[in-house]
Amino acid sequence: MLIVMQHGATADQVERVVETIQDMGYQARPMPGAQRTAIGLVGNDGRVDESRLAALAGVKEIIHVTQPYKQVSREWKQEDTVVRLPGGLTVGGNDVVVMAGPCSVESEEQILTAAHLVREAGGAILRGGAFKPRTSPYSFQGLGLKGLKLLAKAREETGLLVVTEAIDPEGVKLVEEYADIIQIGARNMQNFSLLKRAGRARKPVLLKRGIAATITEWLLSAEYLLAEGNHHVILCERGVRGFDSTTTRNVFDLTAIAVVHELSHLPIIADPSHATGRRDKVMPMARAAVAAGADGIMVEVHPQPERALSDGAQSLYPEQFTELMQETRAIAEAIRRRVAEPLPLPAVSGRR
């Protein structure tokens, strides 16, 4: 339920509504807007006495939220959420943010080389896995803490921000310490203890869609994050399981980009690398995602894909990534957006 205040409602009137909601045994979430303030009532069990709220000074109207998710919905908040990152970089709004890098951190030389090539091509955020949940227990599982430290070193050298995955509640604290964005992968989309812990983190969270999740299930997982107090959430479409797995790894649901923008105020990016699983399909699907309105793309790029310890078949070569950045800028400009530029290099750069 949303209690929408009149234009010009005073702070005392807003506070009175908050106190009344709390007196009734529910939680209140004030949301100041550009024109007026709305107050969300959390925990509605169907027994709310609306008349107590409607009679309060400054109240304009009461709106019922019809979706099973509340705080992530457009009914709850009309304005787009813009997730603000260090240095002034944003996800959402007019900018299209490119996150790129290898599937996993393999060595210092590999991740530093990858970071420099991502920056030189114009990417703004470095992706790379320190912890890798793999289908097979015998596959490369990542470097763990060492990988996080190498990502932090790459940030120091290049100025790129870092996004990497936490795979369990205990790992959130480590990722929070070393990265700028905490990623929750597709396999963990409904790991509710992980979601609750990430919801209490001080860093933005990137939430990937589960491999067989509906959009409603995905948004309900995002609701866990907001319910714990973290409103800096980025959604990521990365494909869902289909029946033709011999042609592409997953079905890349471009429609989800437009649907999520309609249903939710949260920004949404797309990951064509995991969606298709094939290098030759990554670039056309990345272009399509930007044209469809994605607020960013996450792409795998490796200095030597043929030697990658994970997902080499879907990793772009450096020259392909440079070409993709050029194409992405042209598409963004055509739809009156722009590709976000990387932050300025550190004052003392280790650039080679």
Secondary structure, DSSP 4 states (H G I P E B T S, - for coil): -EEEEPTT--HHHHHHHHHHHHHTT-EEEEEE-SS-EEEEEE---S---HHHHHTSTTEEEEE---SS--TTBTTT--SPP-EE-GGG-EEBTTEEEEEEE-SB---HHHHHHHHHHHHHHT--EEE-BSS---SSTTS----THHHHHHHHHHHHHH--EEEEE--SHHHHHHHHHH-SEEEE-GGGTT-HHHHHHHHT-SS-EEEEPPTT--HHHHHHHHHHHHHTT---EEEEE--B--S-TTT-SSB--THHHHHHHHHBSS-EEE-HHHHH--HHHHHHHHHHHHHTT-SEEEEEB-SSGGG-SS-GGGPBPHHHHHHHHHHHHHHHHHTT-EEPPPPPPPSS----
